Amino acid sequence: MRTLLLVLALALGPGAAHAIDEADTIEDAIEQGYTPRPADQPAGSLLGGVIGLAPGFLVHGLGHFYVGDRAGGVKLLVAELAGIALLVGDVLIGAATNESGAWGAPRQVLRHAGIVLFVGSWAADVIGAFKGYESFEQDTTRQRGGDFSLGYRYTFDPLTPFRHHLVMRLALDGGWIYARPLVDLADGLRRYEMDLGTRLFRGDDPQNQFAVGARLQRRELAAYGAATRGVMGYAAVKTDLGQALPSLRYLYLVSRVGVGGDWYSFDDSVDSTPGILDDAAFVDRYLLLETGVSLNSGPRTRLEVLFVQDPTRDIPAFGDDLGLVQAGLTHQYLGDLNIEFTLTAGQGWGVWLGLGYGL
């Protein structure tokens, strides 16, 4: 027993080692300041993560069951079954309506939610079983103030020639309200965007929040003599998944749902763009679905992975049923200086590399 206590003390530091060295029992160690891990908070396990990865792909939650977290395992199994039910509902509606376009939006929601629940519950089982109840770093995203970013973006879309972009974006955050203008310039393409929103709810952890907003957008394609103006309203949520599954504490779910439209205008000649108030030839309405996770992999490093279905993106999706995958990494360097990297993948792909500076 003494040997075990000394091993535990090495992980707690020299002071704890001295205290436990003088203890004969675990009760003595607790009285001297050692806090044992609660029985309902199992430690992580490499084998548990492997079980969650392989046989756990079919039965989600097996990894948590293995490490002793029965409640977590049940929640993940229920999430898997809910995801399968939503995907089956999508298929049944398609069959019953002969793939009617009128049911396209409801089916897209069912499909998106089903994929997120199925893949997400599987990934959560692997991560939670492997790491146990030790939390991630708390999110340090700036909640007030401003941030200016300047970067280079490369995109590959087999249907368009636009490759090299200079992007400038500004984030102004007042806590409850925010504004995020963006300018994207490429040879033959100009895009202007403004994202305005307000947070209607914030928890004790300010990262737990619910917001509504609008995105205004103007795209000018001089090479085609065309332009679009668009508006989209959305609702967005960010919440700590640790509230539902303690092994995922400080792993944040981020999601946004929006409805919008793009109005297309055309000029009489190429190398010219129609005015912003010119009559539109037609309108293209769409549904935006965006779901993913955000976490601090270190005190100054934030990772975000998103599954996105947004037809206004300039990178074609894997397919209407699958959307895009986007992974972003932001590292805070030298105080207010951020290094930003984003990779987007679909049938095409894009890379963003930029520098951000806190204002």
N, C-alpha and C positions, 0 to 999 in steps of 0.2 A: 504493500500500500504506500509506504514512504517513497519508493522509487517512482510509482505512478504520480504521486503528488509533486515530486521534484520535476518530472517531465512536463507536467502542466504548468509549473511555475516558470520554466524557461520561456514558455510562450507569453507569459504575462509580464516578464521583466525581472530585474535583479531584486527589486523590493519585495515582490511577491514570492520570489524564490527563498528569500531569507525567512519570510513569515511562514511559509509552508514547511520549510526545513525544520522549524521548531514544533510543527504540528504532528500529532500521532494519528489523528483520524480526520476524515473529510469534514466531520462536524467542527473540529477545531479550526480547520482551514477556512470554513465558511465564516466562523466567528472572527477570524483575522482578516476578512476582506475578500476572500475568493468567492466569486459568483458562479455557480455551476450552470450549465446550459439546461433550460427547462426541458422536461421529458417530452413535451408536445412540440418541441422544436428540434427535429432530428438533424444530425450533421450531414454534410454532403458525402457523396460516394461516387467514385469513378465507375464502379460496376452499376450503380443505380442509373447513372447517366447513359451508360451503354445499353442497359435494359430499356430505358426510355427511347433510345434511338432506334433500336432494331425491332424486337417484338412489340415495343411500345408504339410503333407506327400504326399498328393495327388496333391495339387497345390502349388508348391514351390514359396516362395516370399510373402505368405499371412501375415507372421509376419512383414515383412518390410512395406507392404502396411498399416497394422494396425497402426504402429508407425509413419506413414507419410513419409516414404522413398519410394516414388513411383519408382524412377529411380533404386534403389537397388532391389525392388521387380520385376521389369521387367527383369533385368539382371538374377536374379535367376530363373525366369520362363523360360527364353530362354535357360539357362543352363540345366534345367530339360528336356525340349523338345529335346535338342540336344542329351542328354544322352539316352533318349528313342529311338530316331532315330538311334543312333549307335547300340543299342542292337537289334532293329528290323532288321537292316542291317545284323548283325551277323547271326540271325536266317534265314533270307531270302537267304543269301549266302549258308548256310548249306543245306537248302532245295533244292536250285537250282543245287548244285554240289554233291548231295547225300552224304553229310558229307565227301567230299574228303579231304584226308590228305594234299594235295598240297595247300589247302587254309587255313591250320591250323594257320600259323603265322599272316596273315591279319585278320583273324577272332579273334585271341587272342588280337590283338591290339584294334579292334573295341569293343570287350567285356570289356577289361580293361578300356578303355576310357569312355565307356558308364556307367559302374558301378561307376567310380570315379565322373563323372559329376552328375549322379542322386543322389548318397548318399552325395556327397560333397555339392551340392546346397541345399539339405534339411538341412544338419547340419549347413551350413552357415546362413540359414534363422533363425534357432533357436538361434544360438549364437549371430548374429548381432541384432536381434530384442530384445533379452533379455538385452544385455549390452549397446546397443546404440552406439554412435560414440566415446566413450571413448576408447583409443587405449590400446592394450596390452603393456607390457614392451618391449623395443627395444631389439633385439637379441644381446647377448654378446658373441657369439661363437668366440673362438680364431682364428684370421686370420693369425697370424705369430708366429713362434716359434715351440716348440715341446711339446709333451705330451706322457707320458708312462703310460700304464694301465696294471694291473695284476688282474686277477679275476678268479672266479669259475663259470663254466657253467654246468647246469644239463639239459639233453635232454631226452625226452621219445619218441622213435620211435618204434612202435610195431613190426617192421620188423628187427631191429638191436639191438645188446646188449649194445651199447655204451651209457653210462649214465653220467659219471663224467669226466669233462674236466678241465684242467688247461690251461688258455688262457693268452698269453702275446701279447700286441699290442703296436705299436709305431706310433705316427703321427708326421711327420716332415713337416712343412708348411712354405714355403718361400713367401707366398702371391700370386704369380702368378703360382707357381708350388708346388706340394706336393707329398709325398711318405708315404705309410702306410703299413709297414710290419706287419704280424701277424703269431703267432705260436699257434696251438691248439693241445694239447696232451691229449689222453685218452688211456685206456688200450686196446691195439690192433689197435689203430687208431692214425695217425699223419697227421696233415694238416698244410701246409705252404702256405702263401699267400702274394702277394705283389701287392698293388694298387698304380699305378703311374698316375699322371694327371697334366693338366695345365688348368688354368682358362683363357679363351679367352676374357671374358668380365666381368667387374665389374662396378656397378653403384655408384652413390654418397653414397648410403648406401652400404657398401662393402658386405653385405649379399645378395644383388641382384647380381647374377653371373651366368655365363654359362661356363661349363668346359667339356673337353673331356679327356678320360683316358683309361687305360687298366688294367685289373686284371689278374695276373698270379697266378696259383694255382697248388699245388701238394698234392695229398692225398695218403697215404700209409695204406693199410689194411692188416697187417701182418697175421691176423687170417685167411684170405681168400687167401693169396698169390697173392694179387692184388694191383694195384696202378693206379692212373689216373694223367694225367697232362693236364691242361686246360688253355685256354686263352680267354679273353672276351674283346672286345672293347665297349666303352659306351660313351654316351653323358648325361650330368647331368645339371639340372637347379634348381636354388633356387630364388624365387621372392616373394616380399611382395604383398599379395592379396589386401591390402589396396589401391593399385594403381587402382584396378578395382572396389572395393567395400569398401568405406571408413569405414564402421562399422567393417571391418576386418583388420584394420591397425596393422602392425607388426605380423600378422599371415602369416607365410611364406609357400608357396607351395614348396615342394621338390619333384623332379621327376628324374628318371634315366631310360634310355632305352639302352639295350645292346644286342649284338649278340656274341655268343661264341661257343666253342666246347670243349668237354672232350675226351681225347684219353685214352683208357683202355688197360692196359698191365697185363699179368698174369705170375707168376713164376711156375716152375715145381712142387713145393712143398708148403705146407702151412707153416705158421710161418716164411715166408720169402717174401720179396717184390722185384719185378723186378727193374732194374736200371732205372734211369731217361731217358736214351736214348734208352732203349729197344724198339723193334718194337711194335706198337699198334695192338691189335687184332681187334678193331673196334673203331669208333668215334661216339660220340653222340652230335649232334648240338642242340642248344637251343636259345630261346629268353628270355631276362630278361626284366621285366616291374615292376617298383617300383614307387609308387606315394603316397604322404601323406602330412602332415602338421607339421610344427615345430613352437613352440611359447615359449616365456619366461613367465611362470606363475608367476614369481617373478624376482627380479633383478639378482638372482644367480641360478635360477632353470629353466631348459629347459625341455620341454616335446615334444616328437616326436611320431607321430602315422603314420604307413605306411601300405599300402596294397601292398603285394609283390607277384609276380609270378616269381619264380626262382627255376628251377628243381634241381639245385646243392645244395640246402639247405639240411641239414641232418634231417630236421623235415618235414614229409609229409604234403602236403597242404590239405585244406578242399576238394579240387577237382581241376582238371585241369581248370575248369571254374572260380574258386574262389580264389585260391592261399592261402597265409598266411596273418595273421594280426600280426603286431609287434608294441609294445608300449615301449618306452624308456624314462627314467627319469634321468637327470644328475643334481646334486646339487653341486655348488662350495662351499667348506667348508674350512675355514682357509687359505684364499689366494689362493695358487696354488693346493690345494688338492681337488679332485673331488670324489664324491660318485656316482656310476653308477649302474643303475638297468634297465634290459630289460626283457620283457616278450614276447615270441613268441607263437602263437597258430595256430594250424591246426588240422589235424587228430592226430598228436602228439603235444607236447608242449615243451618249453624250457625256462629256467630262467638263466639270467646272473647277477652276483653281483660282482662288482669290485671296485677298487680304482685307480684313475688316478692322476698323478702328473705332473704339468707343468714344463717343462725343460727350 
